[in-house]
Amino acid sequence: MEKTKQGTYSVPEQVPYHRVLVSSNRRIWRGILAFILLIGGMFFFAIAFSFIGSEIDTRVFGHVGETGFTPVHMASSYLAIAMLIPWSMLIQRWLYGGKGSILHSVRSTFRSDVFGRAFLLILPIWTVCLLLFNWFAPYTTTEWRTADLFAMFAVGILIVPLQSAGEEYGFRGLVFQIASSWIRSPRASLIFGIAVSSVLFALIHLSTDPWLNLHYLVLGVTFALMTWRTGGLEYSIVAHAVNNTLTFVLAVVLRTELLAESDRSAGAGSEIILIISAFIIFITIIVWFITRHSSPELTPQTIPNENQTER
């Protein structure tokens, strides 16, 4: 981004998604501050929404002394991460001066046509993937109240996709663009941006299991590659949301013990998780294949109107 005479920042023309924050000044310390604000804000929202959810559970529904995996608790947890959407845009606006809409795509809009194509491609493939994964992966079942089943299903359909989008705006959006802006070479900046955003994405899951951490890294790399190839977040949002939503809904359908499912400690994962990793790599290859005849979409070139030309 370059500063204009009016004091605002303009997005460079004809650059790929990860290069929109590139300027003559690398602004590394500003970027580090942005990362701290992003992750700090994420944990702040998690704590605040968890407290609100606990109060609602206790005072409204009387869920005292339970495990905490109630519909209200799950909804508040996912909504906390969804807050990264406006929070990422606010950080971008505050520290870099441009409109937060540049996190959507190189067109500075959320492209519904791209989103629709992504959904039609990814949903059937991911459905087969998760059915296959749940066929082989062991899981623990428990008793659920009928009302909780309906409420959890609603949470899975309505709120979990927003949580997935929040992580994409934070890590494939803000972090990817900032880290890439630190490197001059377009190719090297792409590699560096993918690496930084993927590592941070894995770290925020706070897992000590090597299989799970490997899986998070694969997700981070593939989601970033899809974002770069398509010029926006639509494909990565769909992939992330379909994965998280179907996983959550299947857990409800199978009456899975959510406490066991949420375990990320050492030993919680296994090589079975590589099934999901393989499918997301397969989807990324398809995305690369369908964009093979075109380079990644670039930011549009500004065409001056007649009045600007006369000046």
C-alpha positions as CSV (number, residue, x, y, z in Angstrom):
1,M,0.0,0.0,0.0
2,E,1.1,3.5,-0.8
3,K,0.1,6.7,1.0
4,T,-1.9,9.2,-1.0
5,K,-2.0,13.0,-0.7
6,Q,-5.2,12.7,1.3
7,G,-3.4,10.6,4.0
8,T,-5.1,7.4,3.2
9,Y,-3.6,4.2,1.7
10,S,-4.3,2.8,-1.8
11,V,-4.1,-0.8,-2.8
12,P,-1.4,-1.4,-5.5
13,E,-2.8,-2.2,-8.9
14,Q,-2.2,-5.5,-10.7
15,V,-0.8,-7.4,-7.7
16,P,-1.9,-10.8,-6.3
17,Y,-3.8,-11.2,-3.1
18,H,-0.8,-11.7,-0.8
19,R,1.0,-8.6,-2.2
20,V,-1.6,-5.9,-1.5
21,L,0.2,-4.5,1.6
22,V,3.6,-4.3,-0.1
23,S,5.2,-0.8,0.1
24,S,8.6,0.8,0.0
25,N,8.7,0.4,3.8
26,R,8.5,-3.2,5.1
27,R,6.9,-2.1,8.4
28,I,7.9,-5.2,10.3
29,W,7.3,-3.9,13.8
30,R,3.8,-2.8,12.7
31,G,3.1,-6.3,11.4
32,I,4.3,-7.9,14.6
33,L,2.0,-5.6,16.5
34,A,-0.9,-6.6,14.2
35,F,-0.1,-10.3,15.0
36,I,-0.2,-9.6,18.7
37,L,-3.4,-7.7,18.5
38,L,-5.0,-10.5,16.4
39,I,-4.1,-13.4,18.6
40,G,-4.6,-11.3,21.8
41,G,-8.0,-10.3,20.6
42,M,-8.9,-13.9,19.8
43,F,-8.1,-15.0,23.3
44,F,-9.9,-12.0,24.8
45,F,-13.0,-12.8,22.8
46,A,-12.8,-16.5,23.8
47,I,-12.6,-15.6,27.5
48,A,-15.3,-12.9,27.3
49,F,-17.8,-15.0,25.3
50,S,-17.1,-18.1,27.5
51,F,-18.0,-16.0,30.6
52,I,-21.2,-14.7,29.0
53,G,-22.1,-18.3,27.9
54,S,-21.5,-19.7,31.3
55,E,-23.7,-17.0,32.9
56,I,-26.5,-17.8,30.4
57,D,-26.1,-21.5,31.1
58,T,-26.2,-21.0,34.8
59,R,-28.9,-18.3,35.2
60,V,-31.2,-19.3,32.3
61,F,-30.8,-23.0,31.8
62,G,-29.5,-24.0,35.2
63,H,-26.6,-26.0,33.8
64,V,-24.5,-26.0,36.9
65,G,-21.6,-28.4,37.4
66,E,-21.8,-29.9,33.9
67,T,-18.9,-30.4,31.6
68,G,-19.5,-27.1,29.8
69,F,-20.2,-28.7,26.4
70,T,-23.7,-27.3,26.2
71,P,-25.3,-25.7,23.2
72,V,-24.8,-22.2,24.7
73,H,-21.2,-22.9,25.6
74,M,-20.5,-24.2,22.1
75,A,-22.3,-21.3,20.4
76,S,-20.4,-18.7,22.5
77,S,-17.0,-20.4,21.8
78,Y,-17.6,-20.4,18.0
79,L,-19.0,-16.9,18.0
80,A,-15.8,-15.7,19.8
81,I,-13.7,-16.9,16.9
82,A,-16.1,-15.4,14.4
83,M,-15.3,-12.0,15.9
84,L,-12.0,-12.3,14.1
85,I,-13.8,-11.1,10.9
86,P,-14.5,-7.6,12.1
87,W,-11.4,-7.6,14.3
88,S,-9.0,-8.4,11.4
89,M,-10.6,-5.7,9.3
90,L,-10.3,-3.2,12.2
91,I,-6.6,-4.0,12.7
92,Q,-5.9,-3.7,9.0
93,R,-7.7,-0.3,8.9
94,W,-6.0,1.0,12.0
95,L,-2.4,-0.1,11.3
96,Y,-2.4,0.0,7.5
97,G,-5.0,2.7,6.6
98,G,-6.8,0.8,3.9
99,K,-10.3,-0.6,3.8
100,G,-10.8,-3.8,5.6
101,S,-12.6,-5.1,2.5
102,I,-9.3,-5.9,0.9
103,L,-9.3,-9.0,3.1
104,H,-12.2,-10.4,1.1
105,S,-10.4,-10.6,-2.2
106,V,-8.4,-8.7,-4.8
107,R,-11.7,-7.1,-5.9
108,S,-12.3,-5.8,-2.3
109,T,-15.6,-7.7,-2.3
110,F,-16.8,-11.1,-1.3
111,R,-17.2,-12.8,-4.6
112,S,-20.5,-14.8,-4.5
113,D,-19.8,-16.5,-7.9
114,V,-16.4,-17.8,-6.7
115,F,-18.0,-18.9,-3.4
116,G,-20.7,-20.8,-5.2
117,R,-18.2,-22.6,-7.4
118,A,-16.1,-23.5,-4.4
119,F,-19.1,-24.9,-2.5
120,L,-20.2,-27.1,-5.4
121,L,-16.6,-28.4,-5.8
122,I,-15.7,-29.0,-2.1
123,L,-18.9,-30.1,-0.5
124,P,-19.3,-33.5,-2.2
125,I,-15.6,-34.3,-1.9
126,W,-15.4,-33.4,1.7
127,T,-18.5,-35.3,2.6
128,V,-16.9,-38.5,1.2
129,C,-13.7,-37.7,3.1
130,L,-15.4,-37.3,6.5
131,L,-17.6,-40.3,6.1
132,L,-14.5,-42.3,5.3
133,F,-12.6,-40.8,8.2
134,N,-15.4,-41.5,10.7
135,W,-15.6,-45.1,9.4
136,F,-12.1,-45.8,10.5
137,A,-11.6,-43.3,13.4
138,P,-12.6,-44.5,16.9
139,Y,-15.0,-42.3,18.8
140,T,-16.8,-42.3,22.2
141,T,-20.5,-42.0,22.4
142,T,-22.6,-40.5,25.2
143,E,-26.2,-39.8,26.1
144,W,-27.7,-36.6,24.7
145,R,-31.0,-34.9,25.5
146,T,-33.2,-34.5,22.5
147,A,-33.4,-30.7,22.9
148,D,-29.6,-30.5,23.1
149,L,-29.3,-32.5,19.9
150,F,-31.6,-30.0,18.0
151,A,-29.8,-27.0,19.5
152,M,-26.3,-28.5,18.7
153,F,-27.5,-29.1,15.1
154,A,-28.5,-25.5,14.8
155,V,-25.1,-24.3,16.2
156,G,-23.4,-26.5,13.7
157,I,-25.3,-25.2,10.7
158,L,-25.6,-21.5,11.7
159,I,-22.5,-20.6,13.8
160,V,-19.7,-23.0,13.0
161,P,-19.3,-21.7,9.5
162,L,-18.8,-18.2,10.9
163,Q,-16.1,-19.5,13.2
164,S,-14.3,-21.0,10.2
165,A,-14.5,-17.8,8.3
166,G,-13.1,-15.9,11.3
167,E,-9.9,-18.0,11.3
168,E,-9.6,-17.5,7.5
169,Y,-9.9,-13.7,7.7
170,G,-7.4,-13.7,10.5
171,F,-4.7,-16.1,9.2
172,R,-5.2,-16.5,5.4
173,G,-6.2,-12.8,5.3
174,L,-4.5,-10.5,7.6
175,V,-1.4,-12.6,8.6
176,F,-0.8,-13.9,5.1
177,Q,-0.9,-10.4,3.6
178,I,1.3,-8.8,6.3
179,A,4.0,-11.5,6.4
180,S,4.1,-11.5,2.6
181,S,4.7,-7.7,2.5
182,W,8.0,-8.1,4.4
183,I,9.7,-9.8,1.5
184,R,10.6,-8.0,-1.8
185,S,10.6,-11.0,-4.1
186,P,7.1,-12.0,-5.2
187,R,7.9,-15.7,-5.1
188,A,9.8,-15.6,-1.8
189,S,7.1,-13.4,-0.3
190,L,4.5,-16.1,-1.2
191,I,6.6,-18.8,0.5
192,F,7.2,-16.7,3.5
193,G,3.6,-15.6,3.9
194,I,2.4,-19.2,3.6
195,A,4.9,-20.4,6.2
196,V,4.2,-17.7,8.8
197,S,0.4,-17.9,8.5
198,S,0.5,-21.7,8.6
199,V,2.8,-21.9,11.6
200,L,0.7,-19.3,13.6
201,F,-2.5,-21.1,12.6
202,A,-1.1,-24.4,14.0
203,L,0.2,-22.7,17.2
204,I,-3.2,-21.1,18.1
205,H,-4.7,-24.6,18.3
206,L,-2.5,-25.2,21.4
207,S,-2.0,-28.9,20.5
208,T,0.9,-31.0,21.8
209,D,0.1,-33.9,19.5
210,P,2.5,-34.2,16.5
211,W,-0.2,-35.7,14.2
212,L,-2.6,-32.9,14.9
213,N,0.0,-30.3,14.5
214,L,1.0,-31.8,11.2
215,H,-2.6,-31.7,10.1
216,Y,-3.0,-28.1,11.1
217,L,0.1,-27.2,9.1
218,V,-1.3,-29.0,6.1
219,L,-4.5,-27.1,6.4
220,G,-2.7,-23.8,6.7
221,V,-0.5,-24.4,3.7
222,T,-3.3,-25.7,1.4
223,F,-5.8,-23.0,2.5
224,A,-3.2,-20.3,1.7
225,L,-2.4,-21.8,-1.7
226,M,-6.1,-21.8,-2.6
227,T,-6.3,-18.2,-1.4
228,W,-3.4,-17.2,-3.6
229,R,-4.5,-19.1,-6.7
230,T,-8.1,-17.7,-6.6
231,G,-7.3,-14.2,-5.4
232,G,-9.4,-14.3,-2.3
233,L,-10.7,-16.1,0.7
234,E,-13.8,-17.8,-0.7
235,Y,-12.3,-21.2,-1.4
236,S,-10.5,-21.4,1.9
237,I,-13.6,-20.3,3.8
238,V,-15.7,-23.0,2.1
239,A,-13.1,-25.7,2.7
240,H,-12.7,-24.7,6.3
241,A,-16.4,-24.2,7.0
242,V,-17.4,-27.5,5.3
243,N,-14.8,-29.4,7.3
244,N,-15.7,-27.9,10.6
245,T,-19.5,-27.9,10.0
246,L,-19.7,-31.5,8.8
247,T,-17.4,-32.7,11.5
248,F,-19.6,-31.0,14.2
249,V,-22.9,-32.2,12.7
250,L,-21.6,-35.8,12.4
251,A,-20.5,-35.6,16.0
252,V,-24.1,-34.7,16.9
253,V,-25.6,-37.3,14.7
254,L,-23.3,-40.0,16.1
255,R,-23.9,-38.7,19.6
256,T,-20.1,-38.3,20.1
257,E,-18.5,-37.4,23.4
258,L,-17.4,-33.8,22.6
259,L,-15.0,-33.7,25.5
260,A,-13.0,-36.5,23.9
261,E,-13.3,-35.0,20.5
262,S,-11.9,-31.7,21.6
263,D,-8.8,-33.3,23.2
264,R,-5.6,-31.9,21.6
265,S,-3.0,-33.3,24.1
266,A,-0.2,-35.6,23.1
267,G,-1.6,-39.0,22.0
268,A,-5.0,-37.6,21.0
269,G,-4.2,-37.8,17.3
270,S,-3.1,-40.6,15.1
271,E,-2.1,-41.3,11.5
272,I,-5.8,-41.6,10.7
273,I,-5.9,-37.8,10.5
274,L,-3.8,-38.1,7.4
275,I,-7.0,-39.1,5.6
276,I,-8.3,-35.6,5.9
277,S,-5.0,-34.1,5.1
278,A,-4.8,-36.2,1.9
279,F,-8.3,-35.0,0.8
280,I,-7.5,-31.3,1.4
281,I,-4.3,-31.7,-0.7
282,F,-6.4,-33.4,-3.4
283,I,-8.8,-30.4,-3.4
284,T,-5.9,-28.0,-3.6
285,I,-4.6,-29.9,-6.6
286,I,-8.0,-29.6,-8.3
287,V,-8.1,-25.8,-7.6
288,W,-4.6,-25.5,-9.0
289,F,-5.7,-27.5,-12.1
290,I,-8.8,-25.4,-12.8
291,T,-6.7,-22.2,-12.6
292,R,-3.8,-23.6,-14.6
293,H,-4.6,-21.5,-17.7
294,S,-4.8,-18.2,-15.8
295,S,-2.4,-16.6,-13.3
296,P,-3.8,-15.7,-9.8
297,E,-6.4,-12.9,-10.1
298,L,-4.8,-9.5,-9.6
299,T,-6.1,-6.3,-8.0
300,P,-8.0,-4.3,-10.7
301,Q,-6.3,-1.5,-12.6
302,T,-7.9,1.9,-12.0
303,I,-9.2,3.5,-15.2
304,P,-9.4,7.3,-14.8
305,N,-12.7,8.9,-15.8
306,E,-12.9,11.8,-18.2
307,N,-12.8,14.5,-15.5
308,Q,-9.6,13.0,-14.0
309,T,-8.0,12.7,-17.4
310,E,-8.7,16.4,-18.2
311,R,-7.0,17.4,-15.0
